[in-house]
Amino acid sequence: MPESGVSRAQQAHITDTGAGTGLPPGPVTSPPRPAATAAARRTGLLVTLVLGGLTALPPLSMDMYLPALPAVTDALHAPASTVQLTLTACLTGMALGQVVVGPMSDRWGRRRPLLLGMIIYVIATAICVFAPTVELLIGFRLLQGLAGAAGIVIARAVVRDMYDGMEMARFFSTLMLISGVAPVIAPVIGGQVLRITDWRGIFAVLTVVGILLTLVVWKWLQETLPAEERHTGGIGDALRTMRGLLADRVFSGYMIAGSLAFAALFAYVSASPFVVQEIYGASPQTFSLLFGINSVGLIAVGQINGKILVGRISLDKALGFGLSVIVLAATALLLMTSGVFGDVGLVPVATGLFVLMSAMGLAMPNTNAQALMRTKHAAGSASALLGTSSFLIGAIASPLVGIAGEATAVPMAVVQLVCAVGAMACFLGLCRPWQQVAARP
């Protein structure tokens, strides 16, 4: 890979046309001139922002809505358990939608399925603004999730089209910076929207965001999958491709390891409001502060991974270290929450959660990068499997954290430790990194 900061796809574009770089058409036999490199970096920044927006839209759709749940319950005269289904429907849609959109993008390219998904997202979100019943709201939240999944799955596929090796790992770490901020600021934005309007205003804001992002994609995100590299088969071909990917032991190892790490994160998100506030007596403001600090830790380590570690040590070493830290942090949390060390208080538990969350910045981008490096022939389908697996395993793990009630944090720590140990076992048993030394970037 070139060290000039020009991606593989950008190099190909320069070689074919010289457009926008000041270079004449024809082969490029020497490194790009400084003007070409600067143009490529500007293009790379724009693509980063577009893909970051696509990746951040689903978390915004989920978390901006959280402060409005009590208001929805009152306005639609529905039980709280029924209103909770609006979240479940959106999450389910995001998981299943990736399985559909991923193979579509391998067959028809990235732009058309993405734009179709964004248009459907805007329509579904706009209908949510006027939903008269909770049943209709649940239905269109499901459709919103199905359509919004296009942004997640195609963003990863576009990264695979444009980058390879260490550049891809760096790009995923950069995306984590953008998408990692979304869950932190989304409830704050939702709360501010509720200060000036009701819960329907949140969907109105999401509709506007969806329209703007659709226009940005239409104008600035070019097609990254050449016609000659697209799959021409139908559903049967897509299913065979996915079956072939799942039969790849190493790909499946990275996919399951990443999904289990994501499930440990989901367990934290689901249980932390009760653990921090109900069990350890923290105020909502303290909980928000700790949640924000943990998110900053995850983002910061992700940037250390992309800016410092990638290129200096192998991705598998960084991934193995991250998973090891997650296992140790989850073990410490289980010992603390089960009373082995007595009543330890909030600070040690919050420290353990911070360490666990921060280590996700090594686990998540590197599992994605290593899995997608094996799947140039079917990046869309591979991205769909990665995303669907993460959401489904996370959705299974989340309810388990409350299995013993709200008075104990032990189930959260148990779920996190089981997921962490499972992720490490998959990494060592299926990926077998010591056998891939020759193939490492």
BELSUL-V10526 format. One line per field, one symbol per residue. ss: DSSP state (A for helix, B for strand, O for the rest). Layout:
ss->???
This chain:
ss->OOOOOOOAAAAAAAAAOOOOOOOOOOOOOOOOOAAAAAAAAAAAAAAAAAAAAAAAAAAAAAAOOAAAAAAAAAAOOOOAAAAAAAAAAAAAAAAAAAAAAAAAAAAAOAAAAAAAAAAAAAAAAAAAAOOOOAAAAAAAAAAAAAAAAAAAAAAAAAAAAAOOAAAAAAAAAAAAAAAAAAAAAAAAAAAAAAAAOOAAAAAAAAAAAAAAAAAAAAAAOOOOOOAAAOOOOOAAAAAAAAAAAAAOAAAAAAAAAAAAAAAAAAAAAAAAAAAAAAAOOOOAAAAAAAAAAAAAAAAAAAAAAAAAABOOBOAAAAAAAAAAAAAAAAAAAAAAAOOOOOOOAAAAAAAAAAAAAAAAAAAAAAAAAAAAOOOAAAAAAAAAAAAAAAAAAAAAAAAAOOOOOOOOOAAAAAAAAAAAAAAAAAAAAAAOAAAOAAAOO
